[in-house]
């Protein structure tokens, strides 16, 4: 028998989780903006705007009479600091609105760990001098690790928001299709897409450090054995994009035609896929101007969020959530998720 007031407690807790979900999506959106501004730092050569100092900027808490590069780099650091507070708030709110054993808690904690790692990797890039005109292999490796961590962070935040939306609890999900879905294809496809993001940023770095005077000169540089590694490996980006596109098309086929949230996300993802290919071709033909690089990266981040969302939706389309609240008198409230 339900204790008096238990239903009201469950309803209040559910409303709090709805706001937590909205907050989580806000954190995802803010993180995309931080990533885009980080690309601005790279594209404008502002990585050394605060010198080799970290977390201080040129030895100062707030730079005095800063130049343009310093303003751009310092703004990025401030935005990253804001991310730290927002993700910390997300972790606390997730724990307050979910019960023990909920995967949303795990996703939120993973987001926090990846954010700390993000700050550490950013500091190492500055301390090791892997900024501005540095062309070393070490920079390529560190930047690849940094970008991979960035995309994993964005994925973890997205999954946190999704789990707060569905409310699925470990051991209670119903209607799951993971058994029938080729999990291997999911893994390979997401890894290929991750590679697209990382290789794309490295290709953009090559375009910034070694601008080509013409399309013919750019193609010749790609094929020349004497070109820098950043140029010679530019082909990885379009090649991985083709592999990733095959996965996305397969995923769209699984979700197309559904009359639910998953079907709507599939349509958005299809539009983003087309837009990214158009932007990629324009990037090559126009010799990668900064504004187009930033637009392409912004689209890639939104595409990644949509892809992670759809992958989760196809894998776990369960429509039943079980709410375990500290004030429900031990009752289990069965709620329909949107």
PASE-745613 format. One line per field, with one value per residue (C-alpha): residue in one letter; y negated, x, z negated. Coordinates in pm, 1 decimal, decimal comma, padded with zeros to 6 digits. Each point is the difference from the previous one (the first is absolute). Example, Ala and Ser with C-alpha at 12.3 -4.5 7.8 and 13.67 -1.06 7.14 Angstrom:
% residues 2
resn <- A;S
Y <- 00450,0;-00344,0
X <- 01230,0;00137,0
Z <- -00780,0;00066,0
% end
This chain:
% residues 338
resn <- X;X;X;X;X;X;X;X;X;X;X;X;X;X;X;X;X;X;X;X;X;X;X;X;X;X;X;X;X;X;X;X;X;X;X;X;X;X;X;X;X;X;X;X;X;X;X;X;X;X;X;X;X;X;X;X;X;X;X;X;X;X;X;X;X;X;X;X;X;X;X;X;X;X;X;X;X;X;X;X;X;X;X;X;X;X;X;X;X;X;X;X;X;X;X;X;X;X;X;X;X;X;X;X;X;X;X;X;X;X;X;X;X;X;X;X;X;X;X;X;X;X;X;X;X;X;X;X;X;X;X;X;X;X;X;X;X;X;X;X;X;X;X;X;X;X;X;X;X;X;X;X;X;X;X;X;X;X;X;X;X;X;X;X;X;X;X;X;X;X;X;X;X;X;X;X;X;X;X;X;X;X;X;X;X;X;X;X;X;X;X;X;X;X;X;X;X;X;X;X;X;X;X;X;X;X;X;X;X;X;X;X;X;X;X;X;X;X;X;X;X;X;X;X;X;X;X;X;X;X;X;X;X;X;X;X;X;X;X;X;X;X;X;X;X;X;X;X;X;X;X;X;X;X;X;X;X;X;X;X;X;X;X;X;X;X;X;X;X;X;X;X;X;X;X;X;X;X;X;X;X;X;X;X;X;X;X;X;X;X;X;X;X;X;X;X;X;X;X;X;X;X;X;X;X;X;X;X;X;X;X;X;X;X;X;X;X;X;X;X;X;X;X;X;X;X;X;X;X;X;X;X;X;X;X;X;X;X
Y <- 00000,0;-00346,8;-00220,9;-00336,9;-00267,4;00247,4;-00080,1;-00373,2;00067,0;00205,1;-00273,7;-00267,6;00210,9;00066,3;-00374,6;-00060,2;00261,8;-00173,6;-00323,2;00193,3;00139,5;-00349,9;-00120,7;00292,5;-00095,2;-00357,3;00128,9;00191,0;-00317,8;-00205,2;00264,5;-00019,3;-00376,1;00053,3;00247,3;-00243,7;-00277,3;00237,3;00036,0;-00379,0;00006,6;00245,4;-00167,3;-00345,6;00124,5;-00122,3;00309,1;-00190,9;-00305,1;00059,1;00104,5;00322,8;-00082,8;00215,8;-00051,7;-00361,1;-00205,3;-00156,5;00029,1;-00191,7;00108,1;-00247,3;-00127,2;-00374,0;-00174,3;00330,3;00035,6;00173,9;00342,0;-00030,6;-00092,6;00302,0;00244,8;-00147,5;00012,0;00368,3;00065,3;-00185,0;00197,3;00323,3;-00112,8;-00051,3;00354,2;00130,3;-00163,9;00111,0;00363,9;00005,2;-00127,4;00270,8;00274,1;-00127,6;-00043,9;00342,4;00167,9;-00193,3;00095,9;00363,6;00311,9;00238,3;00206,7;-00246,3;-00016,2;-00377,3;-00027,6;00191,7;-00215,2;-00320,2;00113,0;00104,2;-00348,1;-00155,6;00218,2;-00075,1;-00372,9;00012,2;00191,3;-00264,4;-00274,1;00202,1;00064,4;-00367,2;-00100,9;00246,4;-00143,2;-00343,6;00114,4;00214,5;-00280,0;00194,5;-00315,8;-00258,1;00101,3;00322,0;00272,3;00290,7;00356,7;-00043,3;-00273,3;00222,3;00280,3;-00224,8;-00182,5;00330,8;00118,0;-00336,3;-00001,0;00360,8;-00088,8;-00301,7;00212,0;00265,7;-00275,0;-00128,8;00355,4;00062,4;-00323,0;00095,7;00346,5;-00156,5;-00222,0;00296,1;00218,2;-00277,8;-00013,8;00370,5;00074,5;00355,1;00183,7;00290,0;00329,0;-00153,3;-00106,4;00151,1;00016,8;-00009,1;00100,0;00022,4;00378,0;-00028,7;-00311,1;00063,7;-00151,1;00041,8;-00230,1;-00255,7;00008,2;-00019,7;-00275,6;-00218,7;00050,9;-00090,1;-00316,3;-00081,7;00039,9;-00234,8;-00267,9;00040,7;00024,2;-00296,2;-00220,4;00113,2;-00074,3;-00344,8;-00055,2;00092,7;-00247,2;-00270,9;00067,9;00071,7;-00199,2;00096,9;-00266,7;00211,9;00326,1;00153,7;-00090,5;00149,8;00332,5;00005,1;-00055,8;00290,0;00232,7;-00127,2;00213,9;-00314,8;-00163,8;-00027,9;00287,6;-00221,6;-00041,4;00353,8;00154,7;-00234,7;00284,2;00178,9;-00251,1;00059,9;00374,9;00039,2;-00224,7;00250,0;00292,2;-00198,7;-00101,2;00367,1;00061,2;-00303,8;00114,5;00342,9;-00164,2;-00223,1;00307,8;00152,4;-00309,2;-00145,3;-00010,4;00028,0;-00226,9;-00087,0;-00199,7;00237,6;-00060,4;-00376,7;00021,3;00216,0;-00273,6;-00261,9;00224,4;00056,2;-00375,8;-00051,1;00274,9;-00168,4;-00340,6;00131,5;00145,9;-00327,8;-00198,2;00244,0;-00037,4;-00378,4;00007,7;00167,5;-00215,3;-00329,1;00101,0;00013,3;-00360,3;-00041,4;-00078,8;00315,7;00213,2;-00122,9;00059,6;00350,0;00080,3;-00135,3;00219,4;00297,8;-00043,9;-00022,7;00301,1;00197,9;-00082,1;00109,7;00317,9;00100,1;-00074,5;00211,8;00284,8;00007,2;-00023,8;00290,5;00210,2;-00064,9;-00120,1;00111,0;-00197,1;00098,2;-00175,7;00110,7;-00277,7;00087,8;-00295,4;-00045,9;-00139,4;00252,4;00229,6;00284,2;-00008,6;00032,3;-00247,3;00111,0;-00302,4;-00027,9;-00179,6;-00233,2
X <- 00000,0;00122,4;00077,2;-00181,6;00175,4;00214,2;-00163,9;00056,3;00363,3;00046,5;-00161,4;00223,2;00309,6;-00099,1;-00039,9;00345,1;00142,1;-00167,3;00180,6;00321,6;-00040,5;-00045,0;00301,6;00202,7;-00086,1;00100,0;00340,7;00032,4;-00075,2;00245,8;00270,3;-00047,9;00060,1;00316,0;00130,7;-00076,6;00185,5;00292,9;00009,3;00009,5;00309,4;00168,1;-00111,3;00120,5;00329,0;-00096,9;00111,7;00297,4;-00209,5;00063,1;00360,9;00112,4;-00189,5;-00285,6;-00242,9;00122,2;00007,1;00342,0;00056,9;-00318,8;-00340,5;-00165,3;00224,4;00061,5;-00011,6;-00031,5;00047,7;-00247,9;00166,0;00002,3;-00369,8;-00088,6;00205,2;-00108,0;-00366,6;00038,4;00149,9;-00285,7;-00254,8;00173,3;-00021,3;-00372,6;-00024,6;00155,8;-00269,6;-00280,1;00111,9;00047,3;-00356,2;-00116,9;00164,0;-00159,0;-00345,3;00012,8;00074,8;-00281,5;-00261,7;00090,0;00015,5;00281,8;00104,6;-00120,2;00237,7;-00054,2;00217,2;00279,3;-00023,8;00009,1;00306,4;00174,4;-00075,8;00165,2;00311,0;00030,8;-00034,2;00286,3;00205,1;-00090,5;00142,0;00317,1;00055,5;-00059,7;00256,2;00253,4;-00044,4;00089,6;00283,8;00161,8;-00024,9;-00231,0;-00172,2;00011,1;00264,2;00121,9;00013,0;00138,4;-00130,6;-00040,6;-00254,2;-00191,0;-00013,2;-00097,8;-00257,0;-00153,3;-00030,4;-00143,4;-00259,5;-00098,3;-00056,5;-00207,3;-00233,9;-00027,7;-00090,2;-00270,4;-00128,3;-00008,2;-00194,5;-00243,0;-00053,3;-00058,6;-00272,7;-00152,4;-00007,1;-00161,2;-00261,0;-00079,5;00048,6;00115,0;00144,0;00242,2;-00189,0;-00341,5;00012,7;-00266,3;-00023,0;00376,0;00131,2;00369,9;-00013,4;-00106,3;00198,5;00349,5;00196,5;00320,3;-00131,2;-00091,5;00349,9;00181,5;-00230,7;00040,5;00377,9;00011,9;-00197,5;00235,9;00288,9;-00175,4;-00013,9;00362,0;00140,5;-00212,0;00148,9;00350,9;-00075,6;-00124,5;00321,2;00196,7;-00202,4;00075,6;00373,8;00055,3;-00255,6;-00005,5;-00012,3;-00229,8;-00194,9;00256,1;00282,3;-00194,1;-00049,7;00366,4;00104,7;-00221,2;00181,9;00351,9;00228,3;00178,8;-00308,2;-00044,1;-00183,7;-00302,1;-00041,0;00086,1;-00258,5;-00282,4;-00152,3;-00095,1;-00280,7;-00199,9;00072,4;-00130,6;-00295,2;-00108,7;00018,2;-00188,8;-00265,2;-00066,1;-00065,2;-00226,0;-00202,1;-00039,3;-00111,1;-00247,4;-00147,7;-00066,5;-00180,3;-00161,1;-00375,8;-00044,6;-00270,4;00182,7;00295,1;00246,2;-00157,7;00025,4;00366,3;00063,9;-00135,1;00215,8;00306,7;-00064,4;-00010,3;00318,0;00179,5;-00082,2;00100,2;00335,1;00088,4;-00092,5;00210,1;00289,5;00002,8;-00024,6;00286,9;00222,3;-00106,7;00031,3;00334,9;-00135,9;-00070,6;-00022,2;-00372,8;-00078,1;00223,8;-00190,2;-00339,1;00107,9;00121,0;-00317,1;-00206,2;00222,1;-00060,7;-00377,2;00018,5;00189,7;-00263,8;-00279,6;00188,2;00056,9;-00366,5;-00124,7;00239,9;-00134,7;-00359,4;00035,9;00180,6;-00233,6;-00345,1;-00162,9;-00305,5;-00020,9;00174,6;00009,2;00036,6;00153,7;-00025,7;00116,4;-00341,7;-00223,9;-00034,8;00168,9;-00247,5;00113,8;-00172,0;-00037,7;00012,8;-00049,2;00291,9;-00053,4
Z <- 00000,0;00088,2;-00296,8;-00025,8;00198,2;00193,1;00334,8;-00055,6;-00088,6;00316,9;00211,7;-00152,3;00050,0;00360,4;00068,4;-00145,2;00235,5;00295,6;-00090,1;-00050,9;00352,2;00142,7;-00193,5;00137,4;00358,2;-00083,9;-00113,6;00328,6;00199,0;-00203,0;00047,9;00377,6;-00019,4;-00207,2;00259,6;00281,1;-00180,3;-00049,1;00378,2;00021,1;-00221,4;00236,3;00323,0;-00109,5;-00145,6;-00346,6;-00192,1;-00141,9;-00083,9;-00369,4;00050,5;-00165,2;-00318,9;-00125,5;-00169,8;-00014,5;00319,3;00059,1;-00373,8;-00083,8;-00127,6;00237,6;00281,6;00009,6;00340,3;00189,1;00374,0;00230,6;-00034,5;-00378,5;-00005,3;00214,4;-00207,8;-00335,6;00107,3;00079,6;-00343,5;-00168,2;00201,9;-00104,2;-00363,3;00049,0;00134,7;-00320,0;-00212,2;00232,7;00011,5;-00378,3;-00032,3;00239,3;-00206,0;-00322,4;00156,8;00164,3;-00333,4;-00167,5;00259,3;00067,2;-00212,4;-00079,9;00299,5;00264,3;00300,1;00017,4;-00310,7;00167,3;00314,4;-00206,5;-00195,5;00322,4;00136,9;-00304,0;00033,1;00371,9;-00068,9;-00251,5;00255,5;00257,5;-00220,3;-00063,8;00371,3;00080,4;-00261,8;00144,3;00349,1;-00136,8;-00227,3;00271,8;00253,4;00233,7;00120,5;00280,8;00257,9;-00163,6;00269,5;-00203,0;-00006,0;-00374,8;00062,3;00240,2;-00257,2;-00290,4;00208,7;00113,8;-00360,1;-00102,3;00280,0;-00070,1;-00365,0;00107,8;00213,2;-00271,7;-00249,1;00233,1;00044,2;-00377,0;-00059,4;00275,8;-00148,0;-00343,1;00144,9;00185,7;-00311,1;-00201,4;00275,9;00017,9;-00368,3;00073,0;-00299,1;00025,3;-00002,4;00063,5;00364,6;00221,0;00376,9;00050,7;00342,5;-00085,3;00042,1;00361,3;00090,9;00138,0;-00287,2;00199,1;00272,5;-00265,7;-00145,7;00332,8;00125,8;-00307,0;-00000,1;00370,0;-00071,6;-00287,2;00244,4;00242,5;-00268,3;-00106,6;00353,3;00106,2;-00271,0;00094,3;00364,7;-00099,8;-00195,5;00311,2;00206,0;-00257,2;-00026,8;00370,1;00202,4;00368,0;00272,5;00218,1;00008,5;00236,7;-00238,7;-00293,1;00183,5;00103,7;-00360,7;-00112,5;00242,6;-00061,5;-00217,8;-00109,5;-00149,0;-00379,1;-00168,9;-00065,5;00376,3;00111,3;-00232,2;00095,9;00203,6;-00324,6;-00055,9;00320,5;-00010,5;-00356,1;00090,6;00267,8;-00248,3;-00262,3;00256,5;00077,5;-00368,3;-00025,3;00300,6;-00160,6;-00323,3;00182,4;00165,5;-00344,0;-00126,5;00312,7;-00003,8;-00375,6;-00130,9;-00320,3;-00130,4;00168,3;00340,4;-00043,1;-00096,5;00307,0;00227,8;-00170,7;00030,2;00371,4;00057,3;-00199,7;00194,1;00330,4;-00135,4;-00123,6;00338,9;00170,5;-00249,2;00038,1;00378,9;-00031,1;-00249,8;00260,4;00294,8;-00190,2;-00158,5;-00355,6;-00104,8;-00378,3;-00005,3;00197,8;-00223,1;-00305,1;00162,9;00105,4;-00353,4;-00159,2;00231,2;-00083,8;-00373,8;00045,0;00233,8;-00268,0;-00262,6;00235,1;00092,9;-00362,0;-00072,4;00289,6;-00078,6;-00355,5;00124,5;00243,2;-00256,7;-00292,2;00108,1;-00327,2;-00102,4;-00366,0;-00284,9;-00362,7;-00251,4;-00336,6;-00232,7;-00356,4;-00094,0;00172,0;-00297,7;00182,6;00288,0;00360,1;00229,5;00361,0;00226,9;00375,1;00163,0;00295,0
% end
